[in-house]
Amino acid sequence: MKRLQTWIFDSLAICILTSILIWPLFKIVYLDRFASIESTFISDGRMLLENLPHRNWQPLWYCGTRADYVYPPGLRYGTAILSKLLHTSPPRAYHIYVALFYVLGILAVYLLVRIGNGSRLFAWLAAAATALVSPSFLFLAEYRIDSGYLAPQRLHALITYGEGPHISALSALPFVFAAALLWTRKRNPAWLAASAIAAAVVVTNNFYGATALAILFPLLAWACFVAQGSIPSHPTIDNAHPDPDPDPRQGGADALVRARPPGRAALAVLACFAGIAALAYGLTAWWLVPSYIRVTSENLKLVAEQGNSWSVVLLIVTIIVFLAVTLKLPARFKSSYGLFVWGGFLFLSLYIMGHHFFHFQVAGESGRLIPEFDLFFILAAVEVLRCLWNSKPPRGPAWLPRAVVGLIVVASCWPVPHYLKRAYLPFPEDHNWRDRVEYRTTKWIHENLPGQRVLATGSLRFWYDAWFDLPQLDGGSQQGVLNLNIVNSQPRMMWGNDMELNRLWLQALATDVAVIPEQNSKELYHDLAPELLPLWRKEFPVLRDDGEGNIFYRIDRRVPGIVRIVEAARMKGLARIPAQEERIPLRNYVNAIEAEPRTAGAKDRLRMARPNPDEMRIQASLAPGEAILVQESYDPGWHAYSNGQPVPVEKDPIGFMLLHAQPGAQSIVLIFEPTLEIRAGLILSCLSVIIAAALIALGWRRASATPAPATSSTSRCRP
């Protein structure tokens, strides 16, 4: 009981101290970081808050896309739920969410280290180091300089660049490993379920956290496999943590191993780790459907650096050498936790430092995993210090190793005073956000151009939906884009001087207004080069000049909005729009959709209302040979009905929806219905929740039914 009290006391102390360290984050509404990507997550949380409990479609970004494609749902649901429960604004709820995860992340490091090596002292050291320093600053000078207050990279990335989802996922990562280690030692099924739940939390928050999980979780499985396979007699699951009082009735490691040879027991470890991964996927299957993975992979190619062949070869060789060396290590060195920490440090060093110094590149943006590298650098360093602390020198005074450890720790704390003196400076709050160009621009559009799709650029694009529901051509972070024509057109519009091509793209993508900041605008990015600005003034009529350097251009279209009547014959036979050399097919497409139908009054024969994001209601009177074009991204989930009868929905050459309704006056309902994969994912997630709950109940019952075995308080050094 006394030992349990130390766990509780330490956990509370770490949470309180970390909360004090980042206290402004719990109170802030808007940071003065309007160049950061946190706007995306604030906007997403606000939009979900207005459509709780769930929506399937996001109509405001990328000409429409599946809501689940935009980003893993953890942070947006957390923001929306906290906002509703606490009766606070979405930006405040977002900051509370990421602050809570940040605090839990420091606690998770403590738990992982104390469970991993059994040392309370060095668990505290690891948690303190994670909260206060970034070892990567020793090697990556540009990141050290960028963090002006020497705040740890995990906090700097969170505040300056808006990496809330990534840092929240990173915070949950140690819980995955700690629970898995407890399962290997106790064989309590509740820990297996806990590891799977924590893994699902990681993936549901962010894909870079999921990338780290994909790198590190197999390493932990391998480390436990190697440690289990090295047991010669009277086995336990981990040589570093023998159970001095094995009891088969408790279902512990010894009971399982006695029932089968060590080799089979080792394979059983791998099978159970595969079970954790399968259960974790099942818990995320309600949103992580196969098409999500496909779309995200396609989008990633557009924003991430491509890998090179020699890096892949080097990675494969490194994996083979690591497996061979760890398999042949003497049994006394085969600690599952030690092997895991050093393996994680090795591969993250290759991923981060290899890219920085030698352009090692396999996939993704290596720099995004610097916080994970910091974590495993600290874990590995703590293991070295622990071994040194526990060592007994053959010569010299016995206190010398501990003195060396003390000197190393003190020397490593050189940035800490600088950071602590300025601990609250990294949290600049903007109390005058209503005076910012991002808010004032979107407020004017909300009041004067409701429902019209707008090309917003720079920080205007980031914050475009933070306060109001406004359709824009692009979106928050270019993830989950169904219609790649949106991405292909961006370079032409932002950096091209071919204004005819710009006009064709804007018309084809149903854009009514373009907001272009000029050089004197307070918008933060100024995406367009100054020499292009006169060309825009020449090509497009000015709708509004706000007097602060932001010009609103009207895009001439036959009728504004996203629905129009077109002639089916003119749409037939149009070529799909290629990524290159698109002028002629794009011109033909625009001519077809902008042409007035032969039957007059097309504008007055069509009305559209949108009661919710997943539904459109269209009142139309069609002449023979006419169709309805809905300029929103096609997806198999969209179905149309007229008077209860299905209406064929076709994907047009630009990627929008073409409805072939019967002639005459009618009411058409266009509704997004969950696809088979969405329904299957929901069923799988429900089953997984039941399985996880059953495992937890079984583990609780088993732990309550039998007394806990005595445990050794000693912690022996293992690599």
WOWOVEN-V506594 format. One record per backbone hydrogen bond with DSSP energy under -1.0 kcal/mol. CO is the residue of the C=O (numbers start at 1). NH is the residue of the N-H. Records with the same first field share a line. If there is no record, write none. Layout:
CO=NH + NH
//
This chain:
1=5
2=6
3=7
4=8
5=9
6=10
7=11
8=12
9=13
10=14
11=15
12=16
13=17
14=18
15=19
16=20
17=21
18=22
20=23
22=25
23=26
24=27 + 28
30=430
31=33
33=36
37=40
38=42
39=43
40=44
41=45
42=46
43=47
44=48
45=49
46=50
48=51
56=67
58=65
60=472
61=64
63=633
65=58
73=77
74=78
75=79
76=80
77=81
78=82
79=83
80=84
81=85
82=86
83=88
89=93
90=94
91=95
92=96
93=97
94=98
95=99
96=100
97=101
98=102
99=103
100=104
101=105
102=106
103=107
104=108
105=109
106=110
107=111
108=112
109=113
110=114
111=115
112=116
113=117
114=118
119=123
120=124
121=125
122=126
123=127
124=128
125=129
126=130
127=131
128=132
129=133
134=137
135=138
136=139 + 140
140=144
141=145
142=146
143=147
146=148
147=150
152=156
153=157
154=158
155=159
156=160
157=163
161=37
162=164
163=167
164=168
165=169
166=170
167=171
168=172
169=173
172=176
173=177
174=178
175=179
176=180
177=181
178=182
179=183
180=184
181=185
182=186
183=187
188=191
189=193
190=194
191=195
192=196
193=197
194=198
195=199
196=200
197=201
198=202
199=203
200=204
202=206
204=74
206=210
207=211
208=212
209=213
210=214
211=215
212=216
213=217
216=220
217=221
218=222
219=223
220=224
221=225
222=226
223=227
224=228
225=229
228=231
238=241
247=250
248=251
252=256
253=257
254=258
255=259
257=260
261=265
262=266
263=267
264=268
265=269
266=270
267=271
268=272
269=273
270=274
271=275
272=276
273=277
274=278
275=279
276=280
277=281
278=282
279=283
284=287 + 288
287=289
289=293
290=294
291=295
292=296
293=297
294=298
295=299
296=300
297=301
299=302
300=304
308=312
309=313
310=314
311=315
312=316
313=317
314=318
315=319
316=320
317=321
318=322
319=323
320=324
321=325
322=326
323=327
324=328
330=333
331=334
333=335
335=339
336=340
337=341
338=342
339=343
340=344
341=345
342=346
343=347
344=348
345=349
346=350
347=351
348=352
349=353 + 354
352=356
353=357
354=358 + 360
355=359
361=308
365=368
366=369
367=370
369=373
370=374
371=375
372=376
373=377
374=378
375=379
376=380
377=381
378=382
379=383
380=384
381=385
382=386
383=387
384=388
385=389
386=390
397=400
399=403
400=404
401=405
402=406
403=407
404=408
405=409
406=410
407=411
408=412
411=414
413=416
415=419
416=420
417=421
419=422
420=423
422=425
424=427
428=32
432=435
433=436
436=440
437=441
438=442
439=443
440=444
441=445
442=446
443=447
444=448
445=449
449=452
453=512 + 513
454=473
455=515
457=460
458=462
459=463
463=466
468=470
471=454
474=62
483=486
484=488
485=489
489=493
490=494
491=495
492=496
497=499
498=502
499=503
500=504
501=505
502=506
503=507
504=508
505=509
506=511
507=510
512=555
513=455
514=553
516=551
518=521
529=532
532=536
533=537
534=538
535=539
536=540
541=554
544=552
549=518
550=546
551=516
552=543 + 544
553=514
562=631
564=629
566=627
567=571
568=572
571=574
582=586
583=587
584=588
585=589
586=590
587=591
588=592
589=593
590=594
605=621
607=619
609=617
612=615
614=672
616=670
617=609
618=668
619=607
620=666
622=664
623=626
625=568
627=566
628=659
629=564
630=632 + 657
635=638
637=673
639=671
640=647
641=669
642=645
645=642
648=660
650=658
652=655
653=577
655=634
656=652
657=630
658=650
659=628 + 661
664=622
666=620
667=643
668=618
669=641
670=616
671=639
675=679
676=680
677=681
678=682
679=683
680=684
681=685
682=686
683=687
684=688
685=689
686=690
687=691
688=692
689=693
690=694
691=695
692=696
693=697
694=698
695=699
696=700
697=701
698=702
699=703
700=704
701=705
702=706
//
